[in-house]
């Protein structure tokens, strides 16, 4: 399995001109948004403009957030996403593994990124995670808090975040992606949010502005202290030639060595 992408940058489908800038922002991937970022009266126009863009020489590989299966735009959105330059589909308010299975068949096997943003979706999350084609789970924190009447973002969502990490591991998925930070000016807050997600086992974060990318990318990379520790562990293990060895008063065993290797792999990615 390849190393998970660390940042996904949303671009409204009404602003096709911003896709190229988003793609060169340093973001791991771009998500063209046909759902929340587009007003109902603009849905058809935005989809048609995006469709034309996908047929140009300037088109780059992107993910697409489609409208929900309960809307009149769903079928046409799905058809659009069979285009070659569409890497996969972000599924809003994902709740039903059967619907995800049908969607993947329509998309001819493209990757699915279900957004867990409702109580029902969270309750069904293991079944959702095991649906065919699911690449990783996304946590739609804003809609999730609205659905459950939660006002906080830290301790208030700790249980839910940790459970998504656990479920992702059980389903054999890449580590999940945390929700957006709405501030586009306070990079300290963006960094703190991303570091918290990383410490809980998330592998990436959704972004709404290019300004957020650098802070998010850095947060999901090992710190200089972690890198130094990993190098020392692997050096000590190599020097021991398979014999038991201690470093800083702690035994170095197989799980410690594998963790050190994982740290270096994350840095190399």
C-alpha positions in Angstrom: 0.0 0.0 0.0 1.4 3.4 -0.9 1.9 6.1 1.7 -1.4 8.0 2.3 -1.7 11.5 0.9 -1.5 14.1 3.7 -3.6 17.0 2.3 -6.7 17.3 0.1 -7.6 20.7 -1.1 -11.2 21.6 -2.0 -11.9 23.7 -5.1 -15.5 24.8 -5.9 -16.7 23.5 -9.3 -17.8 27.1 -10.0 -14.2 28.2 -10.0 -12.6 26.0 -12.6 -9.9 28.6 -13.0 -8.6 27.7 -9.5 -7.9 24.1 -10.2 -4.5 24.6 -11.8 -3.4 26.9 -8.9 -4.7 24.3 -6.4 -2.8 21.5 -8.2 0.5 23.5 -7.9 -0.1 24.5 -4.2 1.7 21.5 -2.8 -1.5 19.7 -1.8 -1.4 15.9 -2.0 -4.6 16.0 -4.1 -7.3 18.3 -5.3 -11.1 17.7 -4.7 -13.4 19.5 -7.1 -16.5 20.1 -5.2 -19.9 19.8 -6.9 -21.8 19.6 -3.6 -21.6 22.1 -0.7 -19.6 24.7 -2.5 -22.1 25.0 -5.3 -25.5 26.6 -4.9 -28.5 24.6 -6.2 -29.2 27.0 -9.0 -25.6 26.6 -10.2 -25.3 22.8 -10.0 -25.9 22.0 -13.7 -23.8 24.9 -15.0 -20.9 24.0 -12.7 -21.0 20.4 -13.7 -21.0 21.2 -17.4 -18.1 23.6 -17.0 -16.1 21.0 -15.2 -17.0 18.4 -17.8 -15.5 20.7 -20.5 -12.4 21.3 -18.5 -11.8 17.5 -18.1 -11.6 17.3 -21.9 -8.9 19.9 -22.2 -5.2 19.4 -22.3 -4.8 21.4 -19.1 -6.8 18.9 -17.1 -5.0 17.3 -14.2 -6.0 14.2 -12.1 -8.5 15.2 -9.4 -11.0 13.7 -7.0 -14.6 14.9 -7.2 -17.1 15.4 -4.4 -20.5 14.5 -5.9 -24.0 15.4 -4.7 -25.9 12.9 -2.6 -27.7 9.9 -3.9 -31.0 11.5 -2.8 -30.6 14.5 -5.1 -31.5 15.0 -8.7 -27.9 15.7 -9.6 -26.5 12.4 -8.5 -26.8 10.3 -11.7 -25.2 13.0 -13.9 -22.5 13.5 -11.3 -21.7 9.8 -11.4 -21.6 9.7 -15.1 -19.2 12.7 -15.2 -16.9 10.9 -12.8 -16.2 8.0 -15.2 -13.8 10.5 -17.0 -10.2 9.4 -17.2 -8.8 12.3 -15.2 -11.1 11.6 -12.2 -9.1 9.6 -9.7 -12.0 8.9 -7.4 -15.1 10.2 -5.8 -15.8 11.8 -2.4 -19.2 10.5 -1.2 -21.1 13.0 1.0 -22.9 11.7 4.1 -21.9 8.1 3.3 -24.2 5.7 5.3 -25.1 2.7 3.1 -22.5 0.1 2.0 -25.0 -1.2 -0.6 -25.2 2.2 -2.2 -21.5 2.5 -2.2 -21.2 -0.9 -4.0 -23.6 0.3 -6.7 -21.7 3.6 -7.0 -18.4 1.8 -7.5 -19.9 -0.3 -10.3 -21.2 2.9 -12.0 -17.7 4.4 -11.7 -16.0 1.4 -13.3 -13.9 0.7 -10.3 -12.7 4.1 -9.3 -11.7 4.8 -5.7 -14.3 5.9 -3.2 -13.6 8.3 -0.3 -16.7 8.2 2.0 -17.4 11.2 4.1 -18.5 10.2 7.6 -20.6 13.2 8.6 -23.8 11.8 10.2 -24.8 9.7 13.2 -26.0 6.9 10.8 -22.8 7.0 8.9 -20.8 6.7 12.1 -22.9 3.8 13.3 -22.5 2.0 10.0 -18.8 3.0 9.5 -17.3 -0.5 9.6 -19.7 -1.7 6.9 -19.0 1.5 4.9 -15.2 1.0 5.3 -15.5 -2.6 4.0 -17.5 -1.6 0.9 -15.7 -2.4 -2.4 -13.5 0.3 -3.7 -13.2 2.3 -0.5 -9.7 3.9 -0.3 -10.0 5.7 3.0 -12.5 7.4 5.3 -12.9 11.2 5.5 -14.3 12.8 8.7 -16.8 15.6 7.8 -16.5 17.2 11.2 -18.7 20.3 10.5 -21.8 18.4 9.4 -21.1 15.7 11.9 -21.2 18.2 14.8 -24.4 19.7 13.4 -26.1 16.3 13.1 -25.2 15.3 16.7 -25.5 18.8 18.3 -21.9 18.9 19.3 -20.3 22.3 19.8 -16.7 21.5 20.6 -13.9 20.1 18.3 -11.3 18.7 20.6 -12.4 16.5 23.5 -15.9 16.5 22.1 -14.8 14.6 19.0 -12.0 12.5 20.6 -14.1 9.3 20.7 -15.3 9.6 17.2 -11.9 10.4 15.7 -10.3 7.4 17.5 -13.0 5.1 16.4 -12.4 6.1 12.7 -8.8 5.3 13.1 -9.6 1.9 14.6 -12.2 1.0 11.9 -9.8 2.0 9.2 -7.2 -0.4 10.6 -9.8 -3.2 10.9 -10.9 -2.7 7.3 -7.4 -2.6 6.0 -7.7 1.0 4.7 -5.2 3.8 4.6 -5.4 6.0 7.8 -8.4 8.3 7.8 -8.5 12.0 6.8 -9.6 14.7 9.4 -12.1 17.4 8.6 -11.4 21.0 7.6 -10.3 23.9 9.8 -12.4 26.8 8.8 -9.8 29.5 9.6 -7.7 30.5 6.5 -5.6 33.1 8.4 -4.7 31.4 11.6 -2.0 28.9 10.6 -1.2 28.2 14.3 -4.8 26.8 14.7 -4.5 24.9 11.4 -1.2 23.4 12.6 -2.6 22.5 16.0 -5.6 20.8 14.5 -3.5 18.8 12.1 -1.0 17.8 14.8 -3.9 16.6 17.0 -5.2 14.5 14.2 -1.8 13.1 13.5 -1.3 12.1 17.1 -4.6 10.2 17.1 -3.6 8.1 14.0 -5.0 10.2 11.2 -2.9 10.3 8.1 -4.2 13.5 6.4 -6.5 16.5 6.6 -9.1 18.2 4.3 -8.2 21.8 3.4 -10.2 24.7 2.1 -7.4 27.2 1.2 -3.9 26.9 -0.3 -2.6 28.8 2.7 -3.3 25.7 4.9 -1.3 23.2 2.9 2.2 23.8 4.3 1.1 23.6 7.9 -0.9 20.4 7.2 1.8 18.7 5.2 4.3 19.4 8.0 2.1 18.2 10.7 1.8 14.7 9.2 5.5 14.3 8.7 7.8 13.0 11.5 9.5 15.7 13.6 13.2 16.1 13.6 13.2 14.5 17.1 11.3 11.5 15.7 13.7 11.1 12.8 16.7 11.2 15.1 15.2 8.6 17.4 14.3 6.3 14.4 17.8 6.5 13.0 19.4 5.7 16.4 17.0 2.8 16.9 17.8 1.2 13.5 21.6 1.9 14.0 21.5 0.2 17.4 19.5 -2.8 16.0 22.0 -3.2 13.1 24.9 -3.1 15.5 23.4 -5.7 17.7 23.2 -8.3 14.8 20.0 -9.7 16.2 21.0 -9.8 19.9 18.9 -8.0 22.5 19.9 -4.4 22.9 18.8 -1.4 24.9 18.6 2.3 23.9 18.1 5.1 26.4 17.2 2.5 29.0 14.6 0.8 26.9 14.7 -2.6 25.1 14.6 -2.5 21.3 12.4 -5.3 20.1 10.6 -6.0 16.8 7.6 -3.6 17.3 10.1 -0.7 18.1 12.2 -1.4 15.1 9.1 -1.5 12.8 7.9 1.8 14.2 11.3 3.3 13.5 11.1 2.0 9.9 7.7 3.5 9.6 8.9 6.9 10.7 11.7 6.9 8.1 9.2 5.7 5.4 6.9 8.6 6.2 9.7 11.0 6.0 10.9 9.6 2.7 7.4 9.9 1.2 
